[in-house]
Amino acid sequence: MAPLFARAAGLPRRLRYHLAMTTGRMTGWFLRLLGRGATAMPGKLALTLAPDLLAALTAGRQVFLVTGTNGKTTTVRMLCQILQEQGYTVVTNPSGANLDSGLTTTILLNLRSMKKALAAGEKMAFVFEIDEAFFARLASQLNPDICVVTNFFRDQLDRFGELRHTRDLIARGLAGSQAKAVLCADDSLCASLGRDHSQPTAYFGMAASSMSRSADNAVLESPFCSFCGTRYQHERLAYGHLGVYACPNCGYKRPQPDLCFIPSVLTEHNSELECVYDGSSVHLTCPVPGLYNAYNAAAALLAALMAGLPLIDSAQALEHTDAAFGRMERFNVGDKAVCLILVKNPVGMERALDFVNSATDVGQIMLLLNANDPDGRDVSWIWDVHFEENMLPGRIGVSGMRRHDLALRLYYAGKKPGELMVEADALNLFDQMLSSCPDGRCLYLLPNYTAMLTLRAGLVKRYHLRDFWR
């Protein structure tokens, strides 16, 4: 194929675009016929033929970019729901394919709906989840209107290094754009991006009165001031390092949230939130449970408000959002429920453990740990998880490439060998755990990324779940 790509470089721009789009779309259709996800290869081929195709396809349209460590996929899904209920035709990357090839693939496979929307005079928006490492490059290509940064947690150390480096990757992208920024006030690293951003910036966060007062024994991933290096004083904590903080040296402190949420009721099925913005208050029931998803809902809601959408209508739209694949995704098998909770790092695992421990419908629990490139090869982060403080009751199923590492960690946390079912075949272990799960109860699955994709692919075939790219 190399001669084709070489000849394409000398073609006129319009013809090059046409060739690139045709090649990409045909590749996508062919891969889908084979039952493949077709989330990146069509775009990769198209960009080889026309490297500036992504910028050309999004030029002149409203673009939202969502990045950060945790919550990107769910925040994108929530924001899309709001925009769609406001009459927008939305193009997004639901598979989480968040590099330039994935974004280009998404657009190519949605060209027909885009043309119909344009012909009908409908509003259109692109809402993309962006990998942190590629944010600066993609922000310069896409010229976004609004950028949402969810949070920064230690994740995939072999990819990004320290948290500060990840933060600086995002800062470079914001510095080169004219986008409005939506930032988490409770995350000191995330909020610090707003200090030097020249465009309008808005912050979301939880009401301080809803946070924990005790921060004395907390192990914080981002304990030092972004500007002078002095250790922050934390008055309150929500979870992880998110909370109310202030630097005793230079005076930098948590900015006042423009959108503040109060979680009144948190269950295994939903979250009841009171959201306050610009003197107005609205109540919403978020159907995607968990405190971290309350943060995601606040991020999506504030992004919509920054785009000029109404508060009440936007909040009501959030109540119609369902879970993204593998992110608090629930389905029923007979009289039993199954819940998939993606975990990628210590804080994510601890939030998932806390959620499962507080659930009233726990029947069985299964943990899965892989170490492929998308997961990060370094799995030493499992030793930073406070399993001792969040130890799950009863028997635990353990699978994945690094199942023995995880089983060893659980053993040192106090689990006896007889309380661990270690199995190489994840689907076989799933069958055993589901069989022993009582009727009316839930089997909770806590996998990391590629473990989730592999297990879910098997469950899609069995139980006719939505394919991950849909």
N, C-alpha and C positions, 0 to 999 in steps of 0.2 A: 504493500500500500504506500510505501514511501514515495515512489514516483508520482502518485496522484497528489499527495500533499505538497510535493515540491512544485508541481505544475500549477496547483491552486493558488500558490502565493503570487503568481504573476497575473492572475485574472483580475478584471475590473471588480471593484468592491461589491456592487449589487449582485453580480454573478457569483462571486465568492460566497456571499451570504446565502444565496439560494442553494448553492451546492452543499454548503455546510448544514443548513437546516434540513434539506432533503436527506442527506446521509444520516444525520442524527435521528430524524423521525423514523426512517426505515429501520435503522438499527434497533430503536426502541420498540417498534411494533413486532419485529422479529423476536426479540428477547422475551417480550410479554407472551407471544404465542408459545414459546418454550416454557412458560411458567416462571421465568426469571423476573427479578424486581426491576431491572433496567433503570437503576437509580443514578448511575454515573457514566457508564460506557457511551451512551449516545451523545452526551454533552462533551465527553473527552474527545471523541472523534470530530465533533463539530468545531470545537475550539482549536483543534490542530489545523483545520482548514481555514478558520477565520478567528484568530485570537481575540479580536475585539467584538465578537458577536454578542456576548453577554451585555456589554454596555449599550450596544445598538438596540437590543431587544427591549431594554428597560428605559430607554431615554424618554423623558417627558412624562413618565408615569409616577404615581405616588409609590414610594418605596419605604418599607419598614424593615429594619434589620434588628434581630435579637441575638445577643451573644452573652457569654458568661459561662461559669462552670456548670451549675445545676439549673434545671428548670427551663432551658431554652425551648424544647419541643412542646412542653405543656403551655408555656406562655404564648408561643406562636399559635397554637390551636385555639386558645382562648381569644386572642386578638382577632383571628380569622372569623370566629363566631360573631363577634361584635360587628365587624365590618360587613359581613354577609347579611346580617339582620338590618343593617343600615342601607342595604341596596347595592353594595359593592360586588363586583365580580372579583374574586380573590384568587391569585395564583400563589401557591405556597409549596414548600418541600416537606410534605408530611412524613416522609420516610426518615427524616433526619440526615439525609445526604447533604451536608452543609459546606462542601467545597465548591469551587467554581464549576467543576464538571457536573456536580449534582444540581446546582441552580440552573445551569443551561439545559440540562435534561428536563427538569421540571417545566421550564418555559416551552421547550420544543414539543413536549407531549400535551401541552395545554393550548397550542396555537389556535386550534379550531374554536374553542370556547372564547378565547381572547378576541378573535375576529368577529364572532357573533355579538359579543358585548360592545365592541366598538361600533358595529353597524347599528345596534339598537340604541346607541348613545348612553350606555350605562357607565357608571363610575367603575374604575378599575384600580386595584392596588396589588402590589407585590409584597408579600410578607415572608421573609426568609430567616431561617435559623442559620447562624454563621459560626463556623469553627473559630475559636479564639485566635489560633495561630495564623489564620488567613483573613482576619477581620480587616486589617489595615489595607491589604491589597484589594479586597472586594469592596470596601467602602469607597475607595478611590474610583473604582469602575462603575459602581451602581449609583453614586450621587444620592444617598438616602435622604429622605425628609425627616425621619425620626429613627434614632438608635436607642434600643433598650439594652441595658446591661443588668443582668439579674443578680449576680453575686460572684465572689471569688473564693473558691475552696481548693485545698490541695488536691490535685487530681492528675494522674498520669505523669508522675515526676520525670519519667524518661522521655516525655515529649516536650514539656515546657519548662522544666526546672522549677525554680522557686516561684511563689505567688507573685512577688514583685515583678518578675519578668513577664508573667501573664498580664498583669495590670498594665505594664508599659506597652505591650502589644496592642491593647485596646486603645490606650491613650494616643498612640500614633495614628490609628485609624480615625479617631474623633478629631484630632488636630487637622487632618487633611480634608475634613468634610464641612459642609454647611448645615449639618443636621441638628435638630433639636435632640437633646439627650434626656433619657428617662433612667434614673439611677436609684439604687437602693440606699436610702439614708442610713440604714442600720448596719451596713457593711462598710467599715472604715476605708478599705481599699477602693471599693466601688464608688463611694460618695466622693472620694478625693479626686476623681476624674472631673468633677464639675468645677473645681476651683479654677482651672485654667482653660476651660472650654468657653469659647467666645460666643457661642450661640445659646439661645434659651435652654435652660436646664431645669428639670423638675424632679422631685424626689418622692419615693413612696416608702412607707415603713409602718411598723406596728406601734400602736399606742404604748408609751412607756409604762403606763399603769398595768398593762397586760403581761409585762415581762417579769422575769424572776429577779428578785432583789439580790440573791446570793451569787456573787461572782468570785468569791474567795478561792474556791477550789477548781475553778474552770481552767482547762488547758486550751489556750486560744491559738489559732493558726495565724492570726494577724495582730500581734499584740503591740506593735510599735507604730508611732506616728509616721505617716507617709511623707511628712515634710521636714521633720527635724530628728527623727529616729528615737525620740523619747518614748518610754513605755506609756501606753494609754492608761487612764483610770476609767474602769468600767463601772458605771453606777447600776446598770441593769443588763440582763442578757435575755435574748429571745431563744436562740439556740446557736451552737457553734460560737463564732466570734461576733455574730449579729447582736446588736444591742445599742445601749446609750453609752457613748464613750467621749472622752475629752483628753486633750494633751495638756499636762500641767506645765509644760515648758513654753510652747509657741502659741497655745490657746486654740489650736484647731479642734473642732468638736463636731459631733453629729449635727448635720443640718436639720432644720425643722422640716418634717415631711409635708409636702404639698398635698399628698393623699395619705391619710392615716386610717388604718383599719383596726378594728377591735374584734377579736375572735370571741364570740359569746358562747358558741357550742361547737365542739369538735368531736365527731364520731367516726366510725370506720366507713360510713357511707357518704357523709358530706360535712361541710363546715358552714356555720352560721356566722356571717360577718356584718359588722356595721362599718361603712366606709364614709369618711368625712373629707369633703373637698370644697375649698373656697366658701366655707360657711354653710354648705349644704350637706345633708346626711342621707344616706340610702342604705337600706338593708338588703342583703342578698344571701341566697343559699347556694354555695358553691358545691356542685355535685362531685367534684374531684377532691377527695378528703386529704387531710394532712396539713399541718401548719405551714410547711414549705410551699404547698400549693395555694395557701392563702396569700403568701407573698407573690406567687406567680399571677394570681388573679388581680392583685393590686397593681402589678407591673403592667399587665394587659389593659386594665381599666384606665390607668394614667396615660398610657400611650394613646388610647382612643380619645381621651380628653384633650391631649396636646394636639391631636389632629382635628379638633373642633367638633367632636361628636358629643351628644347630650349625655349627661351623667345617668339619669334614670334609665333611659333606653339601653345604654351600654351595660349597666349593671344587670338589667333584666336578661340581656343576651347571654351574660356569663352563666346564668342559671340553666341554660340549655346546652352547655358544653359537656361533652363526654371525654373520657380519659384517652390520652394518646396511647399508642401501642406500647405495652409493657410498663406504662406509668400509672400505677394504681388501676390497672385494667382488670375488670371483674367479668366473669362469665359463669354460667351455671352448668353443671354436669349432673343431671337428674336432680336429686334433692340436696346436692352439695354445691358450694361455691368455690371458685378458684380466683385468687387475686395475685396479679403479677406486679411486683414493685422493683423497678430497676435501681441498683445500688452501684456506685462507681468509686466511692472514696469513703474515708472514715466518717465524715459528718453525714453523708447520705445513708450509710449503713446504720448509724446510731439513730437517725430520724426514723428509719424503717423499723428498727428494733423497738423503739419507743412506741411507734404506731401499733405494731402487732401486739405488744404487751398490753396496750390499753384497749385493744379490740375485745368485744364481748363474744365474738363468733369463731374464735380460733379453734381449729380442729387438728391441723397438722402444719408443720413448717419445714421448708426445704430451702437450703442455701446452695448456690452454684457459683463457682469461681473459675474463670478462664484467664489466660494470660497471652492473648493474641495482641497484635499491634494496636487495634482500636481500643483494647482494654488498658494498655500499658503493660509492659513485660514485668515490671516491678510490682509484686503483690505484698511487699512488706508492710503496706498500709494496714493490713488486717490486724497487725499488732498494736496499732494506734486506736483501734475500736475498743470501747469500754464494754466488752461483752460481760465482764464481771458485774457491772452495774445494770445491764439490760439483758441478763441471761434469760433466754426463752425457756418456758416450761416444757416438760415432757421430752419426747424423742424428737430428734432433728435429723432430717435427711441431708446428706452432703454429696454434691456431685461437681463435675467440671474438671478441666485439665489440672487444676491445682487443688483438688479436693483433699489431698492428704495434708497440704499446708493448712487448709482451713480447719480440717478435723483436729490437727495438732493444736491450733490456736484455741479451739473450743475446749479441748482437753485441759489446757493450761488455765482456761477460764473456769474450770470446775465441772465440765461435763464428763461423765463416766463413759468408758468405751461402749458399754451396753446401751447408752442413750443416744448413740450416733449410728446412723445407717449410711455407710459410705459405699457409693455405687458409681461405677464408671459410666454406665448407660443411664443418662438423665431421664429418658422417657420410661424406662423400666422402673426407675426409682419413683417417678411421678405416679405410675400405676399403683405401686405398693402403698405410697403415702395416701393417694386418693381412696384406695380400697379401705384403709384403716381410719379414714376421716369420718366421723359420725355424720349422719344425715342432719341437715340444718346448720352444719358448721362449714368453715372455710379452710381450704388448703392455701396457705400463704407461700408464694414462691419469691425468693429474693436472689435474683441472678445479677451478675455484672453484664456488660453490654453484649459481647458475642455469645455468652452463655444464654442470654435472653433470646437472641435471634435464633439460635439453634433449637432451643426448646420450643419456642413459639412456632417455628416453622412446622414442627411435628404436631403441635396442637391445632394449627390452622387446618391441616389435612383431616384430623380426627373430628374436630368440633365445628368446622366451617366458620372459623373466625375471620375477621377482616384481614386481608393481606397487609403487611406492614407498610407497603408503599401507597395504600389507598387512603 
